[in-house]
Amino acid sequence: KVAWYLLFQETSDTLPGNVVSTTALVLLFLNISLLNGQSPPGKPEIVKCRSPDKETFTCWWKPGTDGGLPTNYSLTYQREGEKTRYECPDYITSGPNSCFFSQKHTTIWKIYIITVNATNRMGSSASDPLYIDVIYIVEPEPPQNLTLEVKQPKDKKPYLLIKWFPP
């Protein structure tokens, strides 16, 4: 109410009536929405992107506040040097708040510019863009069934034998 009153006082002498009326309606709408606890979504944050094998990769994000409303999230990307923006090819495989890029959508030695967008009926917000090259986000899966044995052959020094299965 105070913000509307001050704006009205400052602009009523210099702006046409329709501009003042429109401004007053917008501020009134914002005031009512804030009283209802509704607002545009908070800024999402891309937490990490990881490739287990240089052939596929996944990016995960942390949602911002939802503004008290149902909020939809979408990940968009483009490759450096290209004008086309694409949407995430697979929101299912890697779980909630993630995007999985299959072999069909993965290219090494290309920079990906990735952004997560949050949208509700009050507005939208976008994460800071993340610039990645798949070759630099490789983290292989750990080995499975790792075993360690101490071997002590006669008349020789002891040694360690490590065995594992590939992931």
Sequence and secondary structure as in RCSB ss.txt:
>XXXX:A:sequence
KVAWYLLFQETSDTLPGNVVSTTALVLLFLNISLLNGQSPPGKPEIVKCRSPDKETFTCWWKPGTDGGLPTNYSL
TYQREGEKTRYECPDYITSGPNSCFFSQKHTTIWKIYIITVNATNRMGSSASDPLYIDVIYIVEPEPPQNLTLEV
KQPKDKKPYLLIKWFPP
>XXXX:A:secstr
 HHHHHHHHHHTTTS HHHHHHHHHHHHHHHHHHHTT       EEEEEEBSSSS EEEEEE    TTS  EEEE
EEEETT    EE S SSTT TTEEEE GGG  TTSEEEEEEEEEETTEEEE   EEEEGGGSB     EEEEEEE
E  TTS  EEEEEEE  
